[in-house]
C-alpha cells in the first residue's frame, strides 16, 4: 500500500451500512455516484466518501448497489494500478469504455438492475441547484437503461456526510494542523518588497511539505485598503509597509478540508481596522457560546451577528458552513439578506429539524466592513474550524486568533 492518508475498513463498513439503510428507506436498488474534479475537486466528495478514490483531478463514477460489491470507473487505464495500491476499500476498479454512460449501464445490467430504481448522485442537491453531472451523460444513461426508474439521490449522500465520525474528525484535525503551517508561512514570508505571488508560493510549499493535498482553495489579496471579499489570484505586486493582507485557506488532508482566514498588517494597523477585528472577536466568542448540539441554526445566526448589528457594521460573509470532504456542507448560513436576494448564492438549506448536531464540523467566517469608513470598501477577515462536541465547540486550529502584525 502506498504511504497515503487513509481511513479504516471499519469506517468503510460504517459508511456503507449507513448509506444502504437510507437506500432501503427510499426504495433505491443502486446508487450511480458521479465524481467530478471541479470547484477545487469538491464535486468528487460524495464518490470519495464511498471509495477513498479521488484527488489530483481524478474523475470517477461509482456503481453502488444495495447488496453487491461496488464498482468504480475511472478516467484512464494509466491510473488503474495507482488506485489499486492507494486504497483498500474498493476491489473492482475499471476504466470507462467507451464512455461513462456505457460503462455504468453495462455494470447495472451485470447486476440485473436494468429495471431497478437507480439513485443518481450529481443532480441538484442541498446547495447546488444546478447539479454537476454532465447532461449528455445523464441523457445517455436514460437511453441505455430505458426500463429503469431514475431518482435524484444527491441529498442522500450529502445527509450521510453531515455528522462526522471520530476518524473523520481526526482527518480534519490533521488538515487544520497543515493550515497552521500554511498560515505561519504566510505571515513569515509577508514583508515589504516581497511580491504577493511569492507569499502565495510559500503557502503552497507549506501545504505540500506537511502532507497536504492539491488542488485546494487559497485566496489572498493585499494593499493599503483591500476589500475583504472577493479576492482570487495572487498578483506580482510588491508588498509595501502599511499594507493589509487578507487570506482564505482551505488546507486539505486526505480529501478533508479545514478553513482558515486571517488579516495581517505590515506595520501598525489603522485604528479602525483594529476596531473591526475587536468586533470580530466578539462574534467569535458569541459563536463559541452558541455552537452547541440542539441549537437551532436561526438562534446561532442571531447570536453570531448580534455584535455586528450593535456596532452598526456590515459584513460580506458572516456565519458558518459545514466542512468535511467539501467546503460547503450542511449546516450553512453566510451571506447578508441583500446578497441572497440577488441569487448569487444558494438558499440556506434546512435538513431535519434545523438543529446543530454533535459531530458536525463547521468553518466560522466573519468578514467585516464599516459602511462609514473608506466607503465600506475595506475591512477584515477571520475564519476558523470548529467541531461540535457534547459540551460545545472545539477549535481544530492552534494558530493565534488575533490580527497579525509584522
C-alpha positions in Angstrom: 0.0 0.0 0.0 1.2 3.5 -0.8 2.1 5.9 2.1 -1.1 8.0 1.8 -3.8 9.1 4.2 -6.5 6.5 4.5 -9.4 5.5 6.7 -10.0 2.1 8.2 -12.1 -0.7 6.9 -14.3 -0.3 9.9 -15.0 3.3 8.8 -15.8 2.0 5.3 -18.3 -0.6 6.8 -19.9 2.1 8.9 -20.5 4.4 5.9 -21.7 1.6 3.6 -24.2 0.4 6.2 -25.5 3.9 6.8 -25.9 4.6 3.1 -27.6 1.3 2.4 -30.0 1.8 5.2 -31.0 5.1 3.6 -31.3 3.4 0.2 -33.6 0.8 1.7 -35.8 3.6 3.3 -36.1 5.3 -0.1 -36.5 2.0 -2.1 -33.3 2.6 -4.1 -31.7 -0.5 -5.6 -28.4 1.1 -6.7 -26.7 4.5 -6.5 -24.9 5.9 -9.5 -22.5 8.4 -8.0 -20.7 10.9 -10.3 -17.4 12.4 -9.0 -16.0 15.4 -11.0 -12.8 17.3 -10.1 -14.4 20.7 -10.3 -14.6 23.5 -7.7 -11.2 22.6 -6.2 -12.1 18.9 -6.5 -15.0 19.3 -4.2 -17.6 17.7 -6.5 -15.9 14.4 -6.1 -16.7 14.4 -2.4 -19.7 12.0 -2.4 -17.9 9.5 -4.6 -14.8 9.8 -2.4 -16.9 9.3 0.7 -17.8 5.8 -0.5 -14.5 4.8 -2.1 -11.5 6.9 -0.9 -10.7 7.3 -4.5 -10.3 10.9 -5.6 -8.0 13.9 -5.6 -5.5 15.5 -8.0 -8.1 15.9 -10.7 -9.4 12.3 -10.8 -12.9 11.6 -12.3 -14.9 8.6 -11.1 -18.3 7.1 -11.5 -19.4 4.7 -8.7 -22.0 2.0 -9.1 -23.0 1.3 -5.5 -25.7 -1.5 -5.3 -27.7 -2.1 -2.1 -26.3 -5.7 -1.7 -23.4 -6.4 -4.1 -19.9 -5.0 -4.0 -19.5 -1.5 -5.6 -17.6 -0.8 -8.8 -15.6 2.3 -9.6 -15.0 3.5 -13.1 -12.0 5.9 -13.5 -10.9 8.1 -16.4 -7.9 6.2 -17.9 -6.1 2.9 -17.5 -2.8 4.7 -16.8 -4.2 5.4 -13.3 -5.6 1.9 -12.6 -2.6 0.5 -10.8 -2.2 3.6 -8.7 -5.7 3.4 -7.3 -5.4 -0.3 -6.7 -2.4 0.5 -4.4 -3.6 3.8 -2.9 -6.7 2.4 -1.1 -8.1 -0.9 0.2 -11.9 -0.2 0.2 -12.7 -1.0 -3.5 -11.6 -4.1 -5.3 -13.5 -3.7 -8.5 -11.9 -0.7 -10.3 -12.4 -0.4 -14.1 -11.7 2.1 -16.8 -14.6 3.8 -18.6 -15.1 2.2 -22.0 -16.2 3.5 -24.4 -17.6 6.3 -22.3 -19.0 6.9 -18.8 -22.7 6.1 -19.5 -21.9 2.9 -21.5 -19.6 1.6 -18.8 -22.0 2.4 -15.9 -25.1 1.0 -17.8 -23.1 -2.2 -18.6 -22.4 -2.7 -14.9 -26.1 -2.1 -14.0 -27.1 -4.8 -16.4 -24.5 -7.2 -15.0 -26.2 -6.7 -11.6 -29.6 -7.4 -13.1 -30.9 -4.0 -12.1 -31.8 -2.6 -15.6 -35.4 -2.4 -14.4 -34.5 -1.1 -10.9 -34.8 2.1 -9.0 -31.5 3.9 -9.6 -30.5 6.9 -7.4 -28.3 9.4 -9.2 -25.8 11.5 -7.2 -24.7 14.5 -9.1 -28.0 16.2 -9.8 -29.3 19.2 -7.8 -28.6 18.8 -4.1 -28.8 20.7 -0.8 -26.6 23.5 -2.0 -26.1 23.2 -5.8 -29.4 23.8 -7.6 -27.8 23.0 -11.0 -26.0 19.8 -10.2 -22.7 18.8 -11.8 -23.4 15.5 -13.7 -23.0 16.3 -17.4 -26.3 16.5 -19.3 -25.2 14.2 -22.1 -24.0 11.6 -19.7 -27.3 11.6 -17.8 -29.3 11.6 -21.0 -27.3 8.6 -22.4 -27.8 6.6 -19.2 -31.6 7.0 -19.6 -31.4 5.9 -23.2 -29.3 2.9 -22.4 -31.5 1.9 -19.4 -35.0 2.7 -20.7 -36.8 0.4 -18.2 -35.0 1.8 -15.1 -36.5 4.4 -12.8 -34.1 7.3 -12.2 -34.3 9.2 -8.9 -32.3 12.2 -7.6 -30.2 10.8 -4.7 -27.7 13.7 -4.3 -29.1 14.8 -1.0 -29.0 11.2 0.4 -25.2 11.2 0.3 -25.0 14.8 1.5 -27.1 14.0 4.5 -24.9 10.9 5.3 -21.8 13.2 5.3 -23.2 15.8 7.7 -22.2 14.2 11.0 -18.5 13.2 11.2 -17.1 10.1 12.8 -14.1 10.1 15.1 -11.8 9.1 12.2 -13.2 11.9 10.1 -12.6 14.5 12.8 -9.0 13.2 13.1 -8.5 13.8 9.4 -9.9 17.3 9.8 -7.5 17.9 12.8 -4.6 17.0 10.5 -5.9 19.4 7.9 -6.2 22.1 10.5 -2.6 21.5 11.6 -1.5 21.8 8.0 -3.4 25.1 7.9 -1.4 26.3 10.9 1.8 25.7 8.9 0.4 27.4 5.9 -0.6 30.5 7.9 2.7 30.6 9.6 4.4 30.6 6.2 2.0 33.3 5.0 2.9 35.6 8.0 6.6 34.8 7.8 7.0 35.5 4.1 4.9 38.7 4.0 7.4 41.6 4.1 7.8 44.9 2.3 9.4 44.3 -1.1 8.2 40.7 -1.4 5.8 40.0 -4.3 2.3 38.8 -3.4 2.9 35.7 -5.7 6.0 34.8 -3.6 3.9 34.7 -0.5 1.4 32.5 -2.2 4.1 30.1 -3.3 5.4 29.9 0.3 1.9 28.9 1.5 1.6 26.1 -1.1 5.1 24.9 -0.2 4.0 24.5 3.4 0.8 22.7 2.3 2.6 20.1 0.3 5.6 19.7 2.6 3.3 18.9 5.5 1.4 16.2 3.6 -1.4 18.3 2.3 -3.3 17.8 -1.0 -3.8 19.9 -4.1 -5.9 21.3 -5.6 -7.4 23.3 -2.9 -8.7 26.8 -2.3 -6.2 29.5 -1.4 -7.3 33.1 -1.9 -5.4 36.3 -0.9 -5.3 40.0 -1.5 -3.2 42.9 -0.3 -2.8 46.6 -0.5 -3.5 49.8 1.5 -7.2 49.1 1.6 -8.0 45.6 0.3 -11.6 44.6 0.1 -12.4 41.6 2.4 -14.1 39.7 -0.4 -13.7 38.6 -3.1 -10.0 38.0 -3.7 -8.7 35.5 -6.1 -5.3 35.1 -7.8 -2.0 36.4 -6.4 -0.6 39.3 -8.3 3.1 40.3 -8.9 2.7 43.4 -6.9 5.4 44.2 -4.3 4.2 44.5 -0.8 4.7 47.8 1.0 4.9 49.0 4.6 1.4 49.9 5.7 -0.3 47.2 3.6 -3.0 45.0 4.9 -3.1 41.3 3.7 -6.1 39.1 3.8 -6.2 35.4 3.1 -8.6 32.5 3.0 -7.2 29.0 3.0 -8.7 25.5 2.8 -5.9 23.2 4.0 -6.7 19.7 2.7 -5.6 16.3 4.1 -6.7 13.0 2.5 -9.5 15.0 0.9 -10.7 16.6 4.1 -10.9 20.4 4.1 -10.4 22.7 7.0 -10.9 26.5 7.0 -8.7 29.5 7.9 -8.9 33.2 7.3 -6.7 35.9 8.8 -5.9 39.6 8.4 -2.2 40.6 8.5 -0.9 44.1 8.9 2.6 45.2 7.6 3.3 47.7 10.4 0.8 49.1 12.8 -2.8 48.6 11.6 -5.2 51.5 11.2 -7.1 52.1 14.5 -10.4 51.5 12.7 -9.2 48.2 11.2 -8.1 47.1 14.7 -11.6 48.1 16.0 -13.2 45.9 13.3 -11.1 43.0 14.4 -12.2 43.6 18.0 -15.8 43.2 16.9 -14.8 40.1 15.0 -13.5 38.6 18.3 -16.9 39.4 19.9 -18.6 37.4 17.1 -16.2 34.6 17.7 -16.9 34.5 21.4 -20.6 34.6 20.7 -20.2 31.7 18.3 -18.4 29.6 21.0 -21.4 30.1 23.3 -24.0 29.4 20.6 -22.5 26.4 18.8 -23.9 23.6 20.9 -25.8 20.4 20.0 -29.5 21.0 19.8 -29.3 24.8 19.0 -31.4 26.0 16.1 -29.5 27.5 13.2 -31.6 30.6 13.4 -30.6 31.1 17.0 -26.9 30.6 16.2 -27.2 33.0 13.3 -28.7 35.7 15.5 -26.1 35.3 18.2 -23.1 35.4 15.9 -24.3 38.5 14.1 -25.6 40.5 17.1 -22.2 42.2 17.8 -22.1 43.5 14.2 -25.6 45.0 14.5 -24.8 46.6 17.8 -21.7 48.2 16.4 -23.6 49.3 13.2 -21.2 47.5 11.0 -21.8 45.3 7.9 -20.3 42.1 6.6 -19.6 40.4 3.3 -19.7 36.9 4.9 -20.7 36.1 8.5 -21.8 32.7 9.7 -20.8 29.0 9.3 -20.7 26.4 6.7 -20.1 22.7 7.1 -16.7 21.1 6.4 -15.6 17.6 5.5 -14.8 16.3 2.1 -16.3 19.5 0.8 -16.2 23.1 1.9 -19.9 23.8 1.5 -21.6 21.1 3.5 -24.6 21.3 5.9 -25.2 23.3 8.1 -24.6 26.7 6.4 -25.5 30.4 6.6 -23.1 33.0 5.4 -24.5 35.9 3.4 -26.4 39.1 4.2 -30.1 39.2 3.1 -29.4 41.6 0.3 -26.8 39.3 -1.2 -29.1 36.3 -1.1 -31.8 38.4 -2.9 -29.5 38.7 -5.9 -29.5 34.9 -6.3 -25.7 34.9 -6.4 -25.7 32.4 -3.6 -27.6 29.2 -2.9 -30.5 29.4 -0.4 -29.9 28.2 3.1 -30.7 24.5 3.3 -32.6 23.2 6.3 -32.3 19.5 6.9 -34.4 17.7 9.6 -35.3 19.9 12.5 -32.7 22.6 11.7 -30.7 21.9 14.8 -26.9 21.6 15.3 -25.7 18.0 16.0 -22.7 16.6 17.8 -20.1 15.6 15.3 -20.7 18.3 12.8 -17.7 20.3 11.7 -18.0 23.9 10.6 -16.0 26.8 9.4 -16.8 30.0 11.2 -16.4 33.1 9.0 -16.6 36.8 10.0 -15.6 39.3 7.2 -16.4 42.8 8.3 -16.6 46.3 6.8 -17.8 49.6 8.1 -20.0 51.5 5.6 -18.9 54.8 7.2 -15.1 54.1 6.8 -13.4 54.1 3.4 -16.9 53.8 1.9 -17.2 50.2 3.2 -14.6 49.0 0.6 -12.1 47.6 3.0 -12.2 45.7 6.3 -11.0 42.5 8.0 -11.4 38.7 7.5 -11.4 35.9 10.0 -12.1 32.2 9.7 -11.5 29.1 11.9 -12.6 25.4 12.0 -14.7 24.1 14.9 -16.0 20.6 15.7 -19.3 20.4 17.7 -18.9 18.2 20.7 -21.3 17.4 23.6 -20.1 20.3 25.7 -19.8 22.8 22.8 -17.5 23.9 20.0 -13.8 23.0 20.0 -11.1 24.7 17.8 -9.2 22.4 15.5 -6.5 25.0 14.6 -3.9 26.3 17.0 -2.9 29.4 15.1 -3.4 32.7 17.1 -6.8 34.3 16.8 -5.8 37.9 16.7 -4.9 40.3 14.0 -1.3 39.6 13.0 1.1 42.5 12.9 4.6 42.1 11.2 
